[in-house]
Amino acid sequence: MPESSKERAEKYLDLGHSEAENHAKTQQELYEKHVRETSNVTNVISEFFKTNLFGFAWHYIRSRFGPRHPYQAYPRNGDSGVFKMQSSIPSREELSVALLSDWASDTAESDKVAHLVAKYAPDYTIHMGDIYFVGSPKEIEENFTAPYASWYYGASGSLALSGNHEMYSNGNAFFQHLLPAMYALDGEVKKTQQAGFFCLENEHWRIIGIDTGYTSVGRPFVEILSPPDCHLRKEQVDWLRDVVRLGDPTDTRGIVILSHHPYISAFREEYARPGEQLLKLMGTFKRPVVWFWGHDHRLVVYNAASNGKGLQAFGRCIGHGGLPVETGMPDAGELSKIDLYDTRIRTTIRRHSLGYNGFVRLVLKEEALHAEYLDLEDTRVYEESWVINKENGELSWKAIHAIPELAVR
């Protein structure tokens, strides 16, 4: 009997962040699928041990103690990782980019969000990390590469970042199965994404996807003494300095940073180290950036701020792509970080009040960057814009529209 959308969503309720739990969930998925597709199963107990328990033990041990996939960096196969943005309609002056995070869950909600993205037909689509439960080849196939998968590939490009869940399988499927399906057009040439970070740019803006996933998962026992901090590896820092030239004082284009992990969070762990590394790379040319991230399964607009010794950012959490969306309030001491927070309740499952899934549509037109936050019902939840001053690299920000139900401000 096919799995209902409610049954699918229930599997993600109260999902923890331990590798063991997520590997167990993946194996349970495989077992249930095997039982549904096999009509001649006569010994359910032996089938469970063969397909589920032994499979879990093998994959968990191999992932926890096996080698991590070798880190891929630019230049690679003649690719610098910097792509000039181009419209899929040459006569059109503006470009559009759809941002989704924590989307790859194969839920009814993720499918609905993907179909909404397709309606807007953006030039580029970007998945900002976390393929559930552990970024396995099968999970990548179900969400991205199978003929029936609902991911929308932008006409000019489709790119991906890794989250912690991809690294629960040591990143093997992310590098070997997902990146080969991702690309950006260079004129008429389709260039495959060669590493887990990238830069899309035009005359006025640079959209820089950074890899915080590879360093988000530690090794057994070691991670207790030295918790993962999502720092940017040396190869990525070198690329940002030497290829992207992030510290070039003559380059006054606006900067948009994309990552999976949050630079600022009012709800759980936040990771200051990447922001500190980026600020150091900027040298004396320090200026605010727009920063989108996921990881927290919510839609949150943070006040412009810096974290630790990091750069100043207009921080936006968009981890509401496909998983059940959380709506609970943070501790009172954390409220000052938040400007707006979507706490609307869409449905209730097992006494969990769940919010609205959605995505962000960016529209770039000359000096202006426009952001529309759309939920799965195609409601324009929030709208804002930034304008870059090409003389000094400063950003001016304006809130344009917000539905009355948004909390906190």
C-alpha positions in Angstrom: 0.0 0.0 0.0 1.5 3.4 -1.0 2.8 5.6 1.8 0.5 8.6 2.5 1.8 12.2 2.7 1.0 12.3 6.4 2.9 9.0 7.1 5.8 10.5 5.1 5.8 13.7 7.1 5.6 11.8 10.4 9.0 10.2 9.8 10.6 13.6 10.1 8.9 14.7 13.3 11.3 15.0 16.2 14.2 13.9 13.9 17.5 14.3 15.7 20.9 15.1 14.3 22.8 12.0 15.2 24.2 9.9 12.4 22.9 6.7 14.0 19.3 7.8 14.0 19.4 9.1 10.4 21.1 5.9 9.1 18.4 3.9 10.9 15.7 6.0 9.2 17.3 5.4 5.8 17.5 1.7 6.3 13.9 1.6 7.5 12.9 3.4 4.3 14.7 0.8 2.2 13.1 -2.1 4.2 9.5 -0.7 3.9 10.0 -0.1 0.2 11.3 -3.7 -0.2 8.3 -5.1 1.6 5.9 -3.0 -0.5 7.5 -4.1 -3.7 8.0 -7.8 -2.8 4.8 -9.8 -2.7 6.4 -13.1 -1.8 8.0 -12.2 1.5 7.2 -15.2 3.8 9.7 -14.7 6.6 9.3 -11.1 7.7 11.8 -11.4 10.6 14.6 -12.8 8.5 13.8 -10.2 5.8 14.0 -7.4 8.4 17.4 -8.6 9.7 18.8 -9.0 6.2 17.5 -5.7 4.7 17.2 -3.5 7.7 19.3 -4.3 10.8 22.4 -5.7 9.1 22.2 -3.0 6.4 22.0 -0.3 9.1 25.0 -1.7 11.0 27.1 -2.0 7.8 26.4 1.5 6.4 26.6 3.2 9.8 30.0 1.7 10.7 31.3 2.4 7.2 30.1 6.0 7.4 31.3 6.7 10.9 34.7 5.1 10.6 35.3 4.9 6.8 37.2 7.5 4.8 35.5 10.7 3.9 35.2 11.5 0.1 38.3 13.4 -1.1 37.7 17.1 -1.1 37.1 18.5 -4.5 38.2 22.1 -5.2 38.9 24.4 -8.1 40.6 24.5 -10.6 39.3 21.1 -11.6 38.9 19.8 -15.1 39.7 23.3 -16.4 36.9 24.9 -14.4 37.4 27.9 -12.1 34.0 27.6 -10.3 33.1 31.2 -11.3 30.2 31.3 -13.7 28.9 34.4 -15.5 25.2 34.6 -15.0 23.1 34.6 -18.1 19.4 34.9 -18.7 17.6 32.0 -20.3 15.8 34.6 -22.4 18.5 36.8 -24.1 16.1 39.7 -24.5 15.2 39.9 -20.8 17.2 42.4 -18.7 16.6 40.6 -15.4 17.8 37.3 -13.9 16.0 35.1 -11.5 17.4 32.5 -9.0 15.4 30.1 -6.8 16.9 29.2 -3.4 15.7 26.1 -1.6 17.2 24.6 1.6 16.4 21.4 3.4 14.1 20.6 0.5 15.3 17.1 -0.5 12.9 15.0 1.6 10.6 13.5 -1.0 7.5 14.8 0.8 4.3 16.0 -0.6 5.3 19.4 0.5 8.7 19.3 -1.2 7.0 18.2 -4.4 4.5 21.1 -4.2 7.3 23.6 -3.6 9.2 22.2 -6.6 6.2 22.5 -8.8 5.7 26.1 -7.7 9.4 26.8 -8.6 8.7 25.4 -12.0 5.8 27.8 -12.4 8.2 30.7 -12.0 10.8 29.1 -14.3 13.9 30.7 -12.7 17.1 30.9 -14.7 19.0 29.2 -11.8 17.9 26.9 -9.0 20.2 26.2 -6.0 19.7 23.6 -3.3 21.5 24.8 -0.2 22.0 21.4 1.5 20.5 18.5 3.5 19.3 15.5 1.5 17.4 13.3 3.9 18.1 11.2 5.7 21.8 10.7 4.9 22.3 11.8 1.4 22.5 8.3 0.0 22.5 7.5 -3.7 18.9 6.4 -3.5 17.8 9.6 -1.8 19.6 11.7 -4.4 17.9 9.7 -7.1 14.4 10.1 -5.5 14.8 13.8 -5.2 17.0 15.0 -8.0 18.0 12.6 -10.8 15.2 10.0 -11.4 12.8 10.8 -14.3 10.0 11.3 -11.8 12.0 13.4 -9.3 10.4 16.9 -8.8 13.6 19.0 -8.6 13.4 21.8 -11.1 16.6 22.4 -13.2 17.0 26.0 -14.1 17.5 26.7 -17.8 20.8 28.5 -17.2 22.0 26.4 -14.3 21.3 24.3 -11.2 23.8 24.1 -8.4 24.1 22.5 -4.9 25.7 22.9 -1.6 26.2 20.1 1.0 24.7 20.1 4.5 25.5 17.9 7.4 23.2 15.1 6.2 25.2 14.6 3.0 28.2 14.1 5.2 26.5 11.4 7.3 27.5 9.2 4.3 30.9 10.8 4.1 29.9 12.9 1.2 30.3 10.0 -1.3 26.9 10.3 -3.0 27.0 14.1 -2.9 30.2 14.2 -4.9 29.7 11.1 -7.1 26.0 11.3 -7.8 24.6 14.8 -7.2 27.4 17.2 -8.4 27.6 15.4 -11.8 23.9 16.3 -12.3 24.5 20.0 -11.4 25.7 22.5 -14.0 25.9 26.1 -15.1 25.8 27.3 -18.7 28.8 29.1 -20.2 27.3 30.5 -23.4 26.0 27.3 -25.0 28.3 25.0 -23.0 26.9 23.2 -20.0 29.6 23.0 -17.3 29.2 20.4 -14.6 29.6 21.6 -11.0 33.1 20.3 -10.0 33.2 21.2 -6.3 30.8 21.9 -3.4 31.1 25.7 -3.7 30.8 28.2 -6.6 30.3 31.8 -7.6 27.7 33.2 -10.0 28.4 36.7 -11.1 27.4 39.6 -13.3 28.3 43.2 -13.6 26.6 44.2 -10.4 26.3 41.1 -8.1 28.2 38.0 -7.0 26.3 35.0 -5.5 28.9 32.9 -3.6 27.9 29.5 -2.4 30.2 28.3 0.4 30.8 24.8 1.7 30.1 24.5 5.4 28.9 20.9 5.1 32.2 19.1 4.7 33.5 20.3 8.1 30.1 20.0 9.9 30.5 16.4 11.0 33.4 15.1 13.2 34.8 11.8 13.9 33.7 9.6 16.8 35.1 10.7 20.2 37.1 13.5 18.6 34.0 15.6 18.0 33.4 15.6 21.8 36.7 17.3 22.5 36.6 19.4 19.3 33.1 20.0 18.1 32.7 20.7 14.3 32.7 24.4 13.5 31.8 24.4 9.8 35.0 26.2 8.9 36.0 26.8 5.3 38.8 24.4 4.3 42.1 25.9 3.1 41.3 25.0 -0.6 38.1 27.0 -0.4 39.8 29.9 1.4 42.5 29.9 -1.3 39.8 30.0 -4.0 38.0 32.8 -2.4 41.2 34.8 -2.1 42.9 34.0 -5.4 40.1 33.2 -7.9 37.0 35.1 -6.6 39.4 37.8 -5.2 37.0 38.6 -2.3 39.4 41.2 -0.9 39.8 43.2 -4.1 39.0 46.9 -3.1 38.3 47.8 -6.7 35.5 45.2 -7.0 32.4 47.0 -5.5 29.8 44.5 -6.7 27.2 43.4 -4.2 27.8 40.1 -2.4 25.3 37.4 -1.6 26.6 34.5 0.5 24.8 31.1 0.5 25.5 28.3 3.0 23.7 25.5 4.6 24.7 26.3 8.2 23.5 29.4 10.0 25.9 32.2 10.7 23.3 33.5 13.2 20.5 31.5 14.9 18.1 32.2 17.7 17.1 28.5 18.0 20.1 26.2 18.1 23.8 26.1 17.1 25.2 29.0 15.2 28.5 29.0 13.4 30.6 32.2 13.6 33.8 30.8 12.1 32.9 31.0 8.3 31.9 34.7 8.8 35.2 35.4 10.6 37.1 33.7 7.7 35.2 35.7 5.1 35.8 39.0 6.9 39.5 38.2 7.1 39.5 37.6 3.4 37.9 41.0 2.7 40.9 42.7 4.3 40.5 46.4 4.7 37.5 46.4 2.3 34.9 45.4 4.9 31.2 45.9 4.0 27.8 44.2 4.7 26.6 41.2 2.7 23.3 39.4 2.2 23.5 35.9 3.6 21.0 33.1 3.1 21.2 29.8 5.0 19.1 26.8 6.0 19.6 24.0 8.7 16.9 25.4 11.0 13.5 24.3 9.5 11.9 27.7 9.6 11.6 31.0 7.8 13.3 33.7 9.8 14.4 37.2 8.9 17.2 38.3 11.2 18.3 41.8 12.0 21.4 42.9 10.3 24.3 41.9 12.6 27.7 40.4 12.9 28.6 37.3 14.9 31.8 37.1 16.9 34.6 38.7 14.9 32.7 38.0 11.6 31.3 40.3 8.9 28.0 42.1 9.1 25.2 40.3 7.3 21.5 40.7 6.4 20.9 37.1 7.6 17.9 35.0 6.3 17.1 31.5 7.4 15.2 29.6 4.6 15.3 26.0 5.9 11.6 25.5 5.2 12.0 23.8 1.8 10.5 20.3 2.4 10.7 19.2 6.0 8.0 19.8 8.6 8.3 23.5 9.4 8.8 24.3 13.1 6.9 27.3 14.5 7.9 27.4 18.2 9.4 30.6 19.7 13.0 30.8 20.8 14.1 31.7 24.4 13.2 35.2 25.4 16.9 36.2 25.4 17.2 35.3 21.7 14.2 37.3 20.4 16.3 40.5 19.8 18.1 38.8 17.0 14.9 38.4 15.0 13.1 40.9 12.8 10.4 38.7 11.3 9.5 35.0 11.8 6.8 33.0 10.0 4.9 31.2 12.9 1.7 30.6 10.9 0.3 27.1 11.5 -0.6 25.1 8.3 -1.4 21.8 9.9 -1.1 19.7 13.1 0.3 16.2 13.1 0.7 14.3 16.4 0.3 17.5 18.3 3.1 19.1 16.3 2.0 22.5 15.0 3.7 22.7 11.5 4.2 25.8 9.4 4.4 26.6 5.7 7.1 25.3 3.4 8.4 27.5 0.7 11.4 29.0 -1.2 13.0 32.4 -2.1 13.0 33.9 -5.5 15.7 36.4 -6.2 15.4 38.8 -9.1 18.6 40.7 -10.2 18.2 43.8 -12.3 21.2 46.0 -12.6 22.1 47.4 -9.1 18.9 46.0 -7.5 18.5 42.6 -5.8 14.9 41.8 -5.1 13.8 38.9 -2.8 10.4 37.3 -2.7 9.6 34.7 0.0 6.9 32.4 -1.4 5.1 29.7 0.5 3.7 26.5 -1.0 0.3 28.1 -1.5 2.0 30.8 -3.7 1.5 33.4 -1.0 4.0 36.2 -1.1 4.9 36.1 2.6 7.7 38.7 2.6 9.4 40.9 0.0 12.5 43.1 0.3 15.2 44.6 -1.8 18.8 45.8 -1.7 20.6 48.2 -4.0 24.3 48.2 -4.4 26.3 51.4 -4.6 28.9 50.6 -7.2 31.1 53.5 -6.0 31.8 52.2 -2.5 30.2 48.7 -2.3 27.6 49.8 0.3 24.1 48.2 0.4 20.9 50.1 1.0 18.0 47.9 2.1 14.2 48.3 1.9 11.4 46.1 3.2 8.6 46.1 0.6 5.8 43.8 1.8 5.1 41.5 4.8 1.9 39.6 5.5 0.3 40.7 8.9 0.7 37.2 10.4 4.5 37.4 10.7 5.6 37.5 14.3 8.2 39.5 16.4 8.8 42.8 14.6 
